[in-house]
């Protein structure tokens, strides 16, 4: 072959390789197109706890962009069951392979969860456990990833009880009564109240919401002005209770305990306005759930329950952390 012919052959080969390279750069690989699609469905995005959860989930996806894609959504308020059911149905319709769900209600969303499972989706339950009896009626099992809410509430109430006297009046603000995590936190508070001989004069729901908690607590403080402690099943309600206490002009302000360790509570714990809360590492809960979903999609068997950590947060623990840092 002449030098000229060889040159022409080389130029044709280079042109062909460049064309292949251009084609590869404009067409995503099959692997990218087939990434598992995971949907995260939460409760109220007006609650800092779930905002933080969404932020950490998105960060995890960005750090693992080659492993899965993520769609995040939540309801407008804690009790909007119809919207959460609609979000689950949208996840099914949009072709998700898995849903990580923090249910607004332990029973009411089960039919939507069953629809997802029967459509072939992996469902991982986080935060508030779905009602096992209701799931069993449908012949469905859903793995749960979350903390021991009863133990966390007991730790917080026990810490408060040690600063009180026997027969002191206390009230409990629970979340949505049909939510299992609300029931467990209520039971944890009550266990400590009984163990330390305190007098629970009221147990009322404030539906996890700050505004409603302020209203409920205001009414209770008028009815029971000698109340020495308010145990709130989440931090939003603890903040509502604090607002009510500040408006009540009491001679002695009651102790307030929360649950979740949202950032908005930290300055109030540092100042002593709120005694304690419980950190359930909410930012990591969704990530734990996502990792379980990826394992299930990979064909791995999952435990029925994966318990996640809890930590009691007080002024002392915050001060110790600041000193260590």
ROZA-695895 format. One line per 5 residues: number of its first residue (from 1); their letters; for each residue y, x, z of N, C-alpha, C. Coordinates in steps of 0.001 Angstrom, whole numbers, plus 524288, in hexadecimal, padded with zeros to 5 digits. Layout:
<recs>
NUM) a) Y X Z Y X Z Y X Z ~ ... .
</recs>
This chain:
<recs>
1) xxxxx) 7FB5E 80354 80000 80000 80000 80000 804D5 80379 80000 ~ 808AB 80213 7FCB8 80D64 80536 7FC55 810A8 804A5 80143 ~ 81444 80861 80202 817D0 80826 80699 81AF8 8032E 80687 ~ 81CC2 80194 801EA 81FE8 7FCCB 8016E 81CAF 7F801 8030A ~ 817B4 7F7D2 8015D 81457 7F359 802A1 8134B 7F313 8087C .
6) xxxxx) 8126F 7F7BE 80AD7 8118F 7F7D7 8107F 81663 7F5E1 81375 ~ 81AFE 7F745 811A1 81FDF 7F5A4 81411 8207D 7EFB7 813CB ~ 81F3D 7ED8F 80F44 81F92 7E7E0 80E99 81BCF 7E525 81254 ~ 816FD 7E740 812BE 81306 7E4F9 8163D 814DA 7E512 81BE3 ~ 81747 7E986 81D87 81937 7EA0A 822E3 81D92 7E620 823FF .
11) xxxxx) 82121 7E573 82030 82573 7E1C2 820E4 82378 7DC27 82162 ~ 81F7E 7DAD2 81E57 81D38 7D596 81EA0 81AB9 7D4B6 82402 ~ 8180B 7D8B4 825FC 8157B 7D83F 82B1E 81979 7D77F 82F72 ~ 81DCE 7DA91 82F21 821EF 7DA1B 83316 82461 7D4B6 832E7 ~ 82539 7D2CB 82E25 82789 7CD97 82D85 823FD 7C961 82FDA .
16) xxxxx) 81EE3 7C9FE 82F15 81B1E 7C636 8312A 81B1E 7C645 83724 ~ 81B3C 7CAF8 83971 81B41 7CB6A 83F25 8202E 7C90F 8417C ~ 824AB 7C9E6 83EF6 82995 7C7AD 840DF 82971 7C1BB 840AE ~ 82718 7BFAA 83C8F 826BD 7B9FA 83C0A 82355 7B7B7 84060 ~ 81F13 7BA6E 84198 81BA0 7B8A2 845CD 81E6C 7B8C9 84B0B .
21) xxxxx) 8219B 7BD0A 84BBF 8247F 7BD91 850A6 82878 7B936 85141 ~ 82B42 7B7F6 84D00 82F1F 7B3BB 84D28 82C86 7AE93 84E70 ~ 827F4 7ADA8 84C10 82525 7A8C5 84CF0 82373 7A849 8529C ~ 8219C 7ACBA 854E1 81FE9 7ACA7 85A54 8246E 7AB97 85DFA ~ 82925 7AD9F 85CA2 82D99 7ACF6 86021 82FCB 7A781 85FFF .
26) xxxxx) 82EE5 7A496 85BD1 83119 79F54 85B6E 82D36 79B1E 85CDB ~ 8284C 79C96 85DCB 8244A 798CB 85F39 821EF 79A54 86473 ~ 822AF 79729 8688A 82077 7987A 86D9D 81A93 79927 86D41 ~ 81899 79C8B 87092 812FA 79D83 87085 8100E 798B6 87275 ~ 80B33 7987C 87115 807ED 79426 872D1 807A9 793F8 878BE .
31) xxxxx) 807A0 798C1 87B35 8075F 798F4 880E4 80C0F 7964A 8835B ~ 810BE 7973E 88132 81581 794E4 88349 8155A 78F04 882B0 ~ 81391 78D31 87E1A 81364 7879F 87D14 80F95 784D6 880C6 ~ 80BA2 7879A 8829A 80791 7851D 885B6 80804 78645 88B8C ~ 80C92 787FC 88D49 80D54 788D3 892D9 80C76 783B7 895D0 .
36) xxxxx) 809EF 783E5 89A52 8095A 77F25 89D75 80EB0 77CE2 89EEC ~ 80F11 777BD 89E89 813F2 77516 89FEF 81330 77271 8A53C ~ 81672 773F6 8A8F7 8160C 771E1 8AE45 81B09 76EE7 8AF96 ~ 81A63 76A49 8B1C5 81ED2 7672A 8B37C 81F3A 76732 8B965 ~ 823EF 767E3 8BB71 824F1 767A1 8C10D 82809 762A9 8C22C .
41) xxxxx) 825C4 75F26 8C52B 82849 75A29 8C680 82938 75A12 8CC64 ~ 82E35 7599E 8CDD1 82FA8 759E1 8D354 83243 754D6 8D519 ~ 833B8 754DB 8DA1A 836DC 7509B 8DC38 83C9A 751CD 8DB2B ~ 8400C 7500A 8DE8D 845A8 74FFC 8DD78 84804 7555F 8DC62 ~ 84A85 755DE 8D7DE 84D59 75AA2 8D68F 852B4 75ABB 8D926 .
46) xxxxx) 853D5 756C8 8DC64 85885 756ED 8DFB3 8575B 759BE 8E4D2 ~ 85264 75AF2 8E5B6 850AE 75D9B 8EA78 8503B 76372 8E952 ~ 852EB 7669B 8EC69 852EB 76C4A 8EB96 84D67 76E87 8EB7E ~ 849E4 76C42 8EE8A 8447D 76E16 8EECD 84200 76E14 8E95F ~ 842C8 769D7 8E66F 84053 76969 8E149 84370 76C4C 8DD0E .
51) xxxxx) 8487F 76CDB 8DDD3 84B9A 77014 8DA43 849A7 775B9 8DA84 ~ 848CC 7779D 8DF4F 846C8 77CE8 8E00A 84154 77D70 8DDB9 ~ 83E1F 77961 8DE60 838E2 77968 8DC2F 83910 779E8 8D637 ~ 83C88 776E3 8D3C9 83D1A 7770C 8CE19 83EFD 77C69 8CC46 ~ 842B6 77EA2 8CF20 844D6 783C3 8CDB5 840A3 787F3 8CDD9 .
56) xxxxx) 83D80 787F5 8D1F7 83965 78BE1 8D27A 83514 78B1F 8CE5E ~ 833F7 7863C 8CD0F 83009 78530 8C909 831DF 78741 8C3BB ~ 836D4 7864D 8C27A 838F8 78829 8BD7A 8390A 78E23 8BD4C ~ 83A50 79088 8C1AF 83A4E 79641 8C1F3 834D0 7985C 8C109 ~ 830F3 795DB 8C36D 82B87 79788 8C2B6 829E3 79713 8BD05 .
61) xxxxx) 82B74 792CF 8BA78 82A0A 79223 8B4F8 82C87 79662 8B193 ~ 83180 7979D 8B2AD 83427 79BAF 8AFA9 8317D 7A0F5 8B04E ~ 82F8D 7A1ED 8B4FD 82CCA 7A6D8 8B5FF 82743 7A6D4 8B3C2 ~ 82550 7A234 8B25D 8200B 7A1A4 8B031 82032 79E8F 8AB16 ~ 82423 79FBD 8A7F1 82505 79CBA 8A327 8207F 79D16 89F50 .
66) xxxxx) 81D5B 7A127 89FC3 818E7 7A1BC 89C32 81428 79EA2 89E06 ~ 81481 79C4B 8A2BC 81005 79981 8A4E8 81060 7939C 8A44A ~ 8151F 79169 8A4B0 8159F 78BB9 8A475 81B42 78A26 8A36B ~ 81BF5 78547 8A1B9 8212E 782F8 8A150 821B5 77ED4 8A583 ~ 82697 77D86 8A6EC 82783 77A26 8AB72 82BAA 7760E 8AA3A .
71) xxxxx) 82A93 77142 8ABDC 82E60 76D03 8ABA2 82F21 76B02 8B12F ~ 83415 76AE9 8B2FD 83546 7697D 8B86A 83870 76477 8B890 ~ 836FC 760F0 8BC0E 83A0B 75C1F 8BCB2 83941 759FF 8C235 ~ 83CE0 7569D 8C3C8 83C96 75437 8C8F2 83FA0 74F2C 8C90A ~ 83F33 74C5A 8CD4F 841BD 74743 8CDC1 84753 747DD 8CFC2 .
76) xxxxx) 84A40 7439D 8CF8B 84FAD 743AE 8D15E 84FFE 74353 8D74C ~ 84C41 74095 8D9AE 84C26 74056 8DF60 84683 7404A 8E13A ~ 845DE 740E1 8E654 840AA 7419B 8E894 83D10 73CE6 8E7D9 ~ 83F50 73842 8E77E 83C1F 73381 8E781 83B88 730F8 8E220 ~ 83D26 733AA 8DDFC 83CE5 7315C 8D8C2 8376C 73209 8D67B .
81) xxxxx) 833E5 72EBC 8D841 82E75 72F15 8D695 82DD0 72DCC 8D0CF ~ 830AD 729D7 8CF03 8302F 7283D 8C983 831A7 72CB4 8C5DE ~ 835CA 72F9F 8C73D 8375A 733F9 8C3E2 83344 73847 8C3EB ~ 830F2 73954 8C87E 82D00 73D77 8C8A2 8282C 73BF4 8C576 ~ 82698 73711 8C5D0 82238 7353A 8C29B 82381 735E1 8BCD1 .
86) xxxxx) 8285A 73490 8BB5B 82A01 73527 8B5E6 829DE 73ADF 8B43B ~ 82B5F 73E69 8B7BC 82B4D 74400 8B67D 825BA 745EE 8B59A ~ 8220E 74414 8B8C2 81C94 74593 8B804 81AA6 743A8 8B2B4 ~ 81BE6 73ED1 8B16A 81A42 73CAF 8AC5A 81CC3 73FAD 8A7D8 ~ 8219D 7415C 8A886 8242C 74483 8A477 82174 749BF 8A3CA .
91) xxxxx) 81FC4 74C0F 8A81B 81CF2 75109 8A7CC 817D8 75066 8A4C9 ~ 81532 74C08 8A5A7 81057 74AFF 8A2C8 8117F 74A7B 89CF9 ~ 81584 74765 89BB4 816E5 7465D 8963B 818D1 74B37 89367 ~ 81B2C 74ED7 89648 81D6F 7537F 893C7 81982 757E9 8930A ~ 81498 756F6 89462 81088 75ABE 8932F 80FD2 75F17 8971D .
96) xxxxx) 8114B 75E19 89C08 81057 76207 8A010 80A76 762C3 8A0E6 ~ 808E9 76791 8A227 80379 76886 8A395 802A0 767F8 8A982 ~ 806E2 7687C 8AC7E 80679 76824 8B22D 80B8C 76613 8B478 ~ 80B15 76373 8B8F1 80FA1 7618F 8BBD9 80F2D 7637D 8C16E ~ 81366 765CC 8C35F 813D9 7672D 8C8E4 81776 7631D 8CB49 .
101) xxxxx) 81577 7602B 8CF13 8182E 75B7D 8D0ED 81947 75BA6 8D6BF ~ 81E4C 75ABE 8D82B 81FD3 759BF 8DD96 820FC 753E8 8DDF2 ~ 81D2A 750BA 8DF7B 81DBF 74B08 8DF15 821A6 748B6 8E2F3 ~ 824A6 744F0 8E119 82864 74239 8E474 8259B 73EA9 8E84E ~ 820F8 73CDC 8E6D5 81DE1 7396B 8EA30 81828 73AE3 8E98D .
106) xxxxx) 81549 73AB0 8EDD7 80FD7 73C77 8EDAD 80C2D 738AB 8EAEF ~ 80DB2 733AE 8EAA3 80A52 72FC0 8E83D 80C79 72DA2 8E318 ~ 8118C 72C8E 8E2ED 813CB 729B1 8DE84 8135A 72C87 8D94D ~ 81352 731C6 8D96E 8130E 734B2 8D47E 80D7A 735D8 8D2C9 ~ 8099D 73467 8D601 8042E 735A7 8D4B4 80278 73379 8CF6A .
111) xxxxx) 803A7 72E86 8CDFF 80202 72CA7 8C8D6 80405 73007 8C455 ~ 808D9 731FF 8C4CF 80AF6 73572 8C0BA 8080C 73AA4 8C0A9 ~ 806B4 73C99 8C545 803AE 7416D 8C59D 7FE56 740B1 8C311 ~ 7FBEF 73C3B 8C408 7F6D8 73B0D 8C1B9 7F745 73AE6 8BBC2 ~ 7FB7E 7389A 8B9C6 7FC4D 73884 8B412 7FC86 73E14 8B1EE .
116) xxxxx) 7FF27 74189 8B4C0 7FF98 746F7 8B301 7FA47 749A4 8B2F4 ~ 7F754 748E5 8B71C 7F227 74B58 8B776 7EE94 7494C 8B32A ~ 7EEA9 74429 8B240 7EB4B 741DF 8AE38 7ED05 7435E 8A8BA ~ 7F1FC 74505 8A842 7F3E7 746E8 8A32E 7F27E 74CA0 8A255 ~ 7EFDD 74EFE 8A63A 7EE0A 7545C 8A5A7 7F192 75874 8A809 .
121) xxxxx) 7F59D 756DB 8AAE7 7F92C 75A9E 8AD41 7F714 75C83 8B288 ~ 7F841 76167 8B3C3 7F76E 76369 8B908 7FC03 761A1 8BC59 ~ 7FAF5 75F57 8C0E4 7FF25 75DD6 8C47B 7FE72 760DA 8C990 ~ 8029C 76383 8CB32 802B6 76657 8D029 806CA 763B9 8D3A1 ~ 80530 7620D 8D82E 80881 75F4C 8DBEB 80ADD 76337 8DFC2 .
126) xxxxx) 8101D 76359 8E02A 812AC 766CC 8E3EB 81609 763A1 8E7AD ~ 81782 7660F 8EC02 81B64 76402 8EFB6 8196E 75F4B 8F2CB ~ 81923 75ABE 8F05D 8177F 755E9 8F2EF 81235 7544F 8F0B5 ~ 80E2F 75438 8F3EF 808EB 7535D 8F1E7 8081D 74DB0 8F039 ~ 805A0 74D0F 8EBD3 80418 747E1 8EA01 80000 7458C 8ED9F .
131) xxxxx) 7FFF7 74066 8EE13 7FC4E 73DB3 8F182 7F6BA 73E3E 8EF6B ~ 7F365 740A5 8F292 7EE16 741CF 8F0C9 7EACD 73CEB 8EFFE ~ 7EB87 738FC 8F355 7E887 73426 8F2C9 7E9EC 7315B 8EDB7 ~ 7EEF2 73158 8EC6F 7F0A7 72EC5 8E796 7EE93 731AC 8E2D3 ~ 7EEBF 736E1 8E2F9 7EC88 739F1 8DEAF 7E6B2 738D8 8DE18 .
136) xxxxx) 7E401 7386B 8E282 7DE56 73778 8E25B 7DD0A 7323D 8DFD5 ~ 7E069 72E5B 8E0B0 7DF86 72940 8DE3F 7DF6C 729AA 8D84F ~ 7E242 72D69 8D639 7E263 72E42 8D08E 7DE60 73259 8CED6 ~ 7DB9D 734A4 8D294 7D7C2 738A1 8D141 7DA31 73DAE 8CF6F ~ 7DECE 73EEF 8D184 7E1BA 7438E 8CFD4 7E2B5 7471F 8D47C .
141) xxxxx) 7E264 74C37 8D390 7E3A9 7501D 8D785 7E80A 75399 8D580 ~ 7EBE8 754AC 8D8CE 7F060 757E5 8D73F 7F12B 75C2F 8DB52 ~ 7F0FE 76128 8D9CC 7F1CC 7656D 8DD8F 7F748 76530 8DFF5 ~ 7F78E 7667E 8E4F9 7FC90 7667E 8E7BC 7FE08 76C04 8E956 ~ 80307 76D54 8E880 8052B 7725F 8EA15 809E1 77147 8ED8C .
146) xxxxx) 8098E 772B6 8F287 80DF2 771A3 8F5FA 80CD5 7732A 8FB94 ~ 810B0 77276 8FF04 81037 7742E 90470 80DC3 77013 907F3 ~ 80CBC 77199 90CC7 80B06 76E0B 910D9 80FF4 76BBB 91355 ~ 811B2 7674B 9114D 8169A 764F7 91307 81686 7636C 918C7 ~ 81216 76187 91A9D 811B4 75FFD 92011 8127A 764AE 923B0 .
151) xxxxx) 81004 768FF 9225E 81090 76DB3 9258D 81629 76FB2 92579 ~ 818B0 76F90 920F5 81E18 77157 92099 821BD 76E11 923EF ~ 82123 768E7 923AD 8246D 7656D 926CD 82360 7662F 92C9E ~ 81E7B 766F9 92E04 81D29 767E3 93385 81FD4 76CD3 93581 ~ 81FCB 770F6 93273 82246 775DD 9340E 82812 77519 93523 .
156) xxxxx) 82AB8 77237 931AA 83056 77158 93248 8317E 76DF5 9370D ~ 82E7B 769BD 937B0 82F57 7663F 93C1B 82DE2 768E3 9413E ~ 829D6 76C19 94137 82852 76EF0 945ED 82CA3 772AC 94799 ~ 82EF8 77559 943C9 83341 778F5 944F6 837D0 77607 9477D ~ 838F7 77161 94572 83D29 76E30 947A8 83BAD 76C22 94D06 .
161) xxxxx) 836CB 76A64 94DA6 83508 7680D 9528C 83573 76BDD 95715 ~ 834CC 770CE 955F9 83519 774C1 95A19 83AA1 7755C 95C3E ~ 83E6A 7731E 95989 843D7 7733E 95B48 84582 76E0A 95DB0 ~ 841C5 76A69 95E11 842CC 7653B 9602E 83FD3 76475 9654C ~ 840B3 75FF1 967A5 83DF8 75E97 96C7E 83A82 759D9 96BA1 .
166) xxxxx) 8368F 75942 96ECC 83314 754BE 96E71 8363E 74FB5 96EC2 ~ 834A9 74BEB 96BA3 83726 746BD 96B52 83C69 746B4 96884 ~ 83E2B 74B24 96679 842E7 74B17 96339 84203 7479F 95E75 ~ 8460A 744AE 95D04 8459E 74134 95880 84625 74449 95369 ~ 842C2 74316 94FB2 842FE 74593 94A87 84210 7416C 94658 .
171) xxxxx) 843ED 74279 94199 842E7 73F00 93D2A 840A4 74234 938A7 ~ 83DB8 73F97 93562 83B5B 7420E 930CE 83D48 73F52 92BE4 ~ 83F21 74262 9281D 84099 74062 922F9 83C62 7421A 91F1E ~ 83953 73E63 91D2A 8353B 73FBC 9196B 8371F 73ECE 913DB ~ 8342C 740ED 91022 83577 74026 90AA8 83360 73AF2 908BB .
176) xxxxx) 831E9 73AB6 903D3 82F9C 735F0 901B8 82A68 73505 90484 ~ 829BA 730A3 90730 8252B 72FE3 90A95 81FEF 73042 907CE ~ 81FC0 72EF9 902C3 81AC9 72F26 8FFF0 8197E 7348E 8FDCB ~ 81D1B 73853 8FE81 81C1E 73DB4 8FCC0 818F7 74093 900E4 ~ 814B8 7430D 8FF4C 8113C 74589 90317 813EE 74A08 905EC .
181) xxxxx) 8174D 74D08 90334 819EA 75148 90602 81DA4 74F30 90A20 ~ 81FF6 74A94 9092D 8233D 7481C 90D28 81FEE 7466F 911D4 ~ 81B7A 74420 910BD 817F3 74279 914F4 81628 74726 91835 ~ 814E6 74B73 91592 812FA 7500F 91858 8173B 75281 91BB4 ~ 81BFC 752BD 919A9 82041 754F0 91CC2 82185 75169 92164 .
186) xxxxx) 82193 74C58 92078 82253 7489E 924C1 81E39 7497E 928FF ~ 8194F 749FA 92755 8150E 74AA8 92B17 8158B 74FD4 92E0B ~ 8176F 753DC 92B62 81846 758E0 92DFB 81C83 75885 93219 ~ 820C1 755D3 930DD 824E2 754F3 934B5 822CD 751EA 93965 ~ 8200B 74DA6 93843 81E15 74A43 93C6D 81A43 74D38 93FEB .
191) xxxxx) 81708 75075 93DA6 81351 7538B 940BA 8162A 756EB 944B6 ~ 81A50 7598E 94309 81D54 75CDF 946A2 8202F 75996 94AB1 ~ 82259 75520 948F5 82522 751A0 94C89 82188 74FDC 950F2 ~ 81CCE 74E55 94F91 81906 74C8B 9537C 8173E 75110 956F4 ~ 81647 75588 9548F 8144D 75A07 9577C 81838 75BD8 95B97 .
196) xxxxx) 81D45 75B62 95A71 82148 75D3F 95E0D 823C4 758D2 96133 ~ 8219A 75426 960E3 82354 74FE1 9642E 828BC 74DDB 962FC ~ 82A5C 74E32 95E15 82F7B 74C2D 95C89 82F16 74653 95B70 ~ 8337B 743B9 95B3D 833A3 73E11 95A89 835CF 73CC0 9551D ~ 83250 73B6F 95173 83410 73A09 94C2C 835FE 73461 94C34 .
201) xxxxx) 83B21 733BA 94BC1 83D5F 72E76 94C12 83DD4 72BE0 946B7 ~ 83D62 72EF9 9428B 83DBB 72CA8 93D4C 83B2D 73033 93947 ~ 838A8 72DB3 93580 83683 73063 930EA 8380B 72D20 92C2D ~ 83B85 72F3A 928E6 83D65 72C48 9245F 83D63 72FAC 91F7E ~ 83CC5 72D10 91B0E 83CEC 72FC4 9160E 84285 73026 9140F .
206) xxxxx) 843BB 734B4 911C5 848AD 73560 90EF8 847A0 73710 9095A ~ 842B2 7365B 9079F 84131 73734 9021D 8427E 73CA6 9000F ~ 84291 74091 9037D 843A7 74604 90210 84969 74704 900C9 ~ 84CC9 74320 900FB 85216 74388 8FECF 8563E 74463 902FE ~ 859FC 747CA 901D8 85DFD 7494D 90595 8618C 744BF 90716 .
211) xxxxx) 8635E 741DE 90338 866F0 73D8F 9044D 86463 73964 907A8 ~ 85F90 73802 90643 85CD1 73404 90950 85BAA 735FF 90ED2 ~ 85A6D 73B00 90F56 85960 73D35 91479 85E37 73CF9 917EF ~ 862BD 73DE4 915A8 8679A 73D8F 918A8 8686D 737FF 91AA7 ~ 86743 7342F 91767 867DD 72EB5 918F7 863FB 72D3A 91D39 .
216) xxxxx) 85F0A 72EB5 91C6C 85B03 72D66 9203B 85C1B 73014 92577 ~ 85D74 7351F 92544 85E73 73809 92A0C 86339 735EA 92CEF ~ 8673B 73462 92A15 86BEB 73225 92C8D 86A85 72D3F 92FA2 ~ 8675F 729EC 92D42 865B9 72522 92FDD 86274 72650 934B4 ~ 85EF1 72A13 93448 85B91 72B6D 938AB 85EA3 72DDA 93D2A .
221) xxxxx) 862A9 730EB 93BEC 865C1 73368 94008 86919 72F70 942FA ~ 86A88 72B3A 94052 86D46 726FF 94305 86981 7242D 946AE ~ 864C8 7234A 944BF 860DB 72081 947D4 85EAA 723D5 94C40 ~ 85E2C 728F7 94B36 85BE5 72C88 94F12 85F7F 73147 94FC8 ~ 863D9 7309F 9527C 867A3 734E8 95306 865A2 73986 95641 .
226) xxxxx) 8613B 738D4 958F2 85F0C 73D0D 95C2D 85AF8 7404D 9593E ~ 85A7D 73F7A 9543D 856A3 7426A 95128 857B5 74847 9518C ~ 8538B 74B40 95289 85403 750E8 9532F 8522B 75406 94E6E ~ 84F55 75173 94AD4 84D6D 7544E 9463D 84C62 7508B 941BA ~ 84D6E 75273 93CFE 84C37 74F96 93831 848A8 7530F 934ED .
231) xxxxx) 843EF 75127 933E5 84034 753FE 930AD 8403C 75197 92B38 ~ 84221 7547B 92768 84292 75289 9220A 83E6E 7550B 91E9B ~ 83BC7 751E6 91B6E 83757 753CB 91858 838E0 756EF 9138F ~ 83DF1 75746 91266 83FB9 75B2D 90E9C 84553 75CBE 90FD9 ~ 84728 760D7 90D53 84C53 762F4 90E93 850C1 75F65 90CCD .
236) xxxxx) 85000 75C9B 90883 8540A 758F1 906DB 85524 754F4 90B29 ~ 85108 752F4 90D81 851BD 74F2C 911B8 853F4 751C9 9169E ~ 8529D 756AD 91786 854E1 7598D 91BF0 85AC7 75A14 91B3F ~ 85C79 75B26 91672 86219 75B84 9155C 864BF 7563A 91618 ~ 8621A 7520C 9148E 8642B 74CD2 91570 864AD 74BA6 91B39 .
241) xxxxx) 860AE 74D38 91E3F 860D4 74C74 923E5 86548 74F8B 92658 ~ 86633 75446 9246D 86A81 7577A 92670 86FC4 754DA 92571 ~ 8706D 75298 920D2 87544 74FCD 91FA3 87613 74B45 92369 ~ 871D6 74884 924A2 8722C 7441F 9284F 87394 7460A 92DC5 ~ 87142 74A4D 92F76 87268 74C7E 934A3 87822 74E1F 934F9 .
246) xxxxx) 87A18 75095 930DD 87F87 75267 930DB 88366 74DE0 93120 ~ 881E2 7496C 92F0A 88558 744D8 92F2A 884EC 741CF 9344C ~ 880C0 742BA 93729 87FAA 73F74 93BB6 882CB 740E9 94092 ~ 88514 7459F 940AE 8881F 7475D 9453B 88505 746EA 94A4F ~ 88046 748F1 94A33 87CE4 748B8 94EC8 87E6A 74CE8 952BE .
251) xxxxx) 87D5E 74BD9 957AC 87E69 74FB1 95BC8 87AFF 75483 95B07 ~ 87624 7538B 95993 87275 757CF 9589D 86FA4 756BF 95376 ~ 87036 75A50 94FB3 86DD1 75989 94A99 867EB 75A5F 94AE4 ~ 864D9 756F5 9486D 85F21 757AA 9487B 85D6D 75C3E 94512 ~ 85900 75E61 94667 85670 7624A 94320 854CA 75FBB 93E05 .
256) xxxxx) 85543 7629E 939BB 8537D 760A3 934A1 84FAC 76488 93241 ~ 84B61 7627C 93040 8475C 765A2 92DAC 84682 76380 92834 ~ 845D2 766F7 92465 844C7 7655C 91F00 83FA7 76795 91CF8 ~ 83F1D 76776 917CA 83A4B 76976 9154F 83B9B 76A8F 90F96 ~ 83AC0 76F58 90DCB 83B3F 7710D 90851 83E0F 77645 907CD .
261) xxxxx) 841C4 77761 90B5B 844C8 77C3C 90B23 847F9 77CBB 90622 ~ 84AF3 778A9 904E7 84E86 77910 90078 8532C 77C6F 9020A ~ 855A6 77EC7 8FE33 859E5 78270 8FF47 85E75 77FCE 90217 ~ 85F72 77AD3 900EF 863D2 77809 90353 86341 77798 90938 ~ 85E7F 7783A 90B2E 85DA1 777B9 910D0 85EAE 77CCE 913C0 .
266) xxxxx) 85E48 78136 91114 85E96 7864F 913AE 86371 78705 91711 ~ 86835 785EB 9151E 86CCA 786AC 91884 86CBD 78339 91D5A ~ 86A47 77EA5 91D02 86A08 77B2B 92185 8661F 77D1F 92596 ~ 8620E 77FC5 923D6 85E6B 7822E 9278A 86103 786E8 92A15 ~ 863DA 789DD 926F7 86698 78E71 92917 86AA4 78CE1 92D23 .
271) xxxxx) 86D30 78874 92C53 8712E 786A3 93003 86EDF 783C0 934AA ~ 869F4 78225 93442 8676F 77F3B 93872 867EC 7795A 937F0 ~ 86A89 7776E 933CF 86B07 771C7 93302 865AC 76F44 93204 ~ 86251 7722F 92F5A 85CF0 7707C 92E6F 85960 774AE 930BC ~ 85591 772F4 933BD 85262 776AF 936B2 84E7A 779A6 9335E .
276) xxxxx) 84BB7 776DA 92FEB 8476B 7795C 92D16 84600 77642 92836 ~ 84352 778EA 924BE 840F9 77665 9203E 83BCF 7792D 91F19 ~ 83912 77756 91B2F 8340D 779AD 919B9 83450 77B46 913FF ~ 8334E 78033 9130B 83339 78228 90DAD 82DC2 78164 90B6D ~ 82D5A 77E2E 90759 82852 77D9B 904AC 82871 78061 8FF61 .
281) xxxxx) 82C4B 783DF 8FEC5 82CA7 7872B 8FA23 82C76 783D7 8F529 ~ 83001 77FFB 8F511 8300D 77C31 8F0CD 830D0 77E93 8EB71 ~ 833D3 782DA 8EB36 834A0 7855C 8E629 82F96 7875A 8E3C3 ~ 82BCC 78893 8E72E 826D6 78AAB 8E54B 822B6 78675 8E45B ~ 8239E 781C1 8E67D 81FA0 77DA9 8E617 81E44 77C70 8E06C .
286) xxxxx) 82251 77BB6 8DD2B 82157 77A84 8D7AD 81E97 77F0B 8D4FB ~ 8201E 783D6 8D65E 81DA4 7887A 8D40C 817DC 788AC 8D588 ~ 816A9 78799 8DA81 8112C 78753 8DC25 80E42 7834B 8D8D2 ~ 810BD 77EBD 8D807 80E54 77A94 8D4F7 80D89 77C20 8CF4C ~ 8116E 77EB2 8CD13 8110E 7806F 8C79D 80C97 78452 8C6F2 .
291) xxxxx) 80C27 787F1 8CA97 807E6 78BCD 8CA46 80290 78922 8CAA8 ~ 80231 78517 8CDF5 7FD49 78226 8CE53 7FC28 77F4F 8C930 ~ 80036 77D1C 8C6D1 7FF8A 77A66 8C1D3 7FDA6 77E2C 8BD9E ~ 7FFE4 782DA 8BD78 7FE43 786C8 8B9A0 7F893 78862 8BA89 ~ 7F714 788DA 8BF74 7F19B 78A29 8C0A5 7EDEE 785E1 8BEC2 .
296) xxxxx) 7EF87 780F2 8BFBD 7EC3E 77C8C 8BE12 7EBD7 77C59 8B825 ~ 7F02A 77D51 8B57C 7F01F 77D55 8AFBE 7ECC0 781C4 8ADA6 ~ 7EC1B 785D0 8B0D8 7E8CA 78A38 8AF5A 7E30E 78930 8B08C ~ 7E1FB 7848B 8B2D4 7DC9A 78319 8B3F9 7DACD 78467 8B970 ~ 7DE56 7863C 8BCC5 7DCDB 787A6 8C21D 7DC57 782C1 8C580 .
301) xxxxx) 7D8A5 782CF 8C917 7D814 77E90 8CCDD 7DC2E 77F28 8D120 ~ 7DE68 77AC3 8D2E1 7E282 77AE7 8D6D9 7E09E 7786F 8DBE9 ~ 7E29B 77A6B 8E03F 7E19C 777FD 8E54E 7E475 772BF 8E58E ~ 7E251 76F29 8E895 7E4E6 76A18 8E945 7EA38 76AB3 8EBCA ~ 7EAAC 76E5B 8EF7E 7EF91 76F3C 8F24C 7F0B1 77517 8F283 .
306) xxxxx) 7F568 77693 8F110 7F744 77BEC 8F1BE 7FBE7 77BB2 8F570 ~ 7FB32 77DA2 8FA2E 7FF56 77D46 8FE1A 80336 781B9 8FD6D ~ 8083F 78062 8FD73 80C71 7842B 8FCC5 80F20 7852B 90205 ~ 81226 7896F 90277 81431 78B01 90794 818BA 787B2 9099F ~ 81984 7880E 90EB8 81DDB 7858E 9117D 82043 78992 9152E .
311) xxxxx) 8254B 788CD 9167B 827D6 78C3B 91A3D 82C1E 78941 91D18 ~ 82C33 789A6 9223F 8304E 78738 92558 83549 78A78 924DC ~ 839A0 787E2 923A7 83EA2 78A8C 922F6 8425C 788E6 9274E ~ 84445 78CBB 92A3C 847FA 78BD2 92E73 84C5C 78FD8 92E09 ~ 85043 78F5C 9315C 85477 7933C 93166 8523E 798AD 93268 .
316) xxxxx) 84E58 798F4 935DC 84C02 79DFE 93724 8494B 7A070 9326B ~ 84677 79D4D 92F72 843B7 79F7C 92AE3 84797 7A12D 926B0 ~ 84BE7 79E41 9261A 84FE9 79FBD 92244 85284 7A4CC 923EF ~ 853DC 7A533 928F6 8565A 7A9F8 92AF4 852C8 7AEA7 92A5B ~ 84DB0 7ADE3 92B69 849F0 7B225 92AE6 84983 7B3EE 9253F .
321) xxxxx) 84974 7B027 921A7 8492D 7B172 91C1D 84DF5 7B473 91A6A ~ 85293 7B2B1 91C31 8577C 7B569 91ACB 85778 7BAFB 91CD2 ~ 85572 7BBB3 9218C 8553D 7C0FB 923E3 8519B 7C47F 920D3 ~ 84D26 7C26E 91F32 8495D 7C57E 91C31 84B82 7C6FE 916E4 ~ 84EA1 7C391 9149B 850D9 7C4AD 90F6E 85552 7C890 90FD8 .
</recs>
